[in-house]
Amino acid sequence: MKNGNINEFIDKLWSGEELIYTYNGKKYFSQGYILDDGRYRFELQQWEPEGNLLWKVEGLSNQESLEKFLKEPLFDGKTFWEIEKDAEWVDE
């Protein structure tokens, strides 16, 4: 991961912190949070070049949500692990 430590990034993903990162000219935002009914929700949004909710999972634990996210081909048909060396952690 450019501009950051991948282990720290994954720890922050697990804890649900808001993270902004870029890959292949696109800006992404990930976060996890507790819904009003007590379920955990983790989501991935694309912010640029246009804003879209790309993926979400609800009702799983932090760990299960993270594992599912890391295996999904969400980044131009690639998984997070396939793009992590080319992704850049953006601090905003």
N, C-alpha and C positions, 0 to 999 in steps of 0.2 A: 504494500500500500504506500503510495506516494504521500509525503507530508504527514506521516504518522506511523505509529506502531500498530501492526495488525492485531496483536493480542489485546492491546488496550481498546482498540475499536470494537472487537468482538465482545469484550467485557461490557462496554457501553451499550452495544446492541442488546445483550442479554438483560441488562438492567432497565431497558426501555428508554434510555436517554434519547433526546432528539439529536439526530446526526444528519449532517449535510455532506454529500460527497458527489463527485463527478466521474463520469465514465463516457468515453466516446462522444464528447461534446454535449452530453446531457447532464443536468443537475438533478440529484435525487435527495429525498428526505425520508428517513425512517424513524419510527417511534413506536413505543408500546405504552399502554395505559389501561387503567381499570375503568370499565364501563359502569354506569349507574346500577346495573343489576349484579355487579361484583365479578363479572367475567373479565378476563384479560384479553386485550385486542392489540395486535401488532400489525402495522401497515407500512407499505412502501408507496410513496408518491413521487411522481416525476414533476419537477418544478419548471424546468426549461428543456427544450424550447417552448413547450406548452405544459400547462398544469393538468395532471390526471392522477387519480387514485389508481395505481397499477395492480395492487395486490393487498389483501388483508386476510387475517385469520383471527377467529374469535373462539374463546372458550378453552383454549389450551394453556398450559403453564408457560412461564417465560422460556424455559428450556425447550419445551416441545415446539413453541412458536419459532424460536431461533433456529432449531434444527430443520424445521419445515422451510423456512425462509432461505436458508443456506443451500438447500437442495433444488429449489425452484428455478427454472431457466427464465429469469425475469429481466435480464439485461441483454437485449438484442439476441435472445435465444440461448444465453449462457447463464450459468449459475454464478453466484457471488464468488465462489472459490476460483472459478475460471477467469474472472475479471479482476480479482483483487490486486494483482501486481500492476495493473494499468489504471486502477481507480485512485482518485486523489481525495483525501479527507480535507474538507473545506471548513475552516473555522469562521463562523459568522455570528 
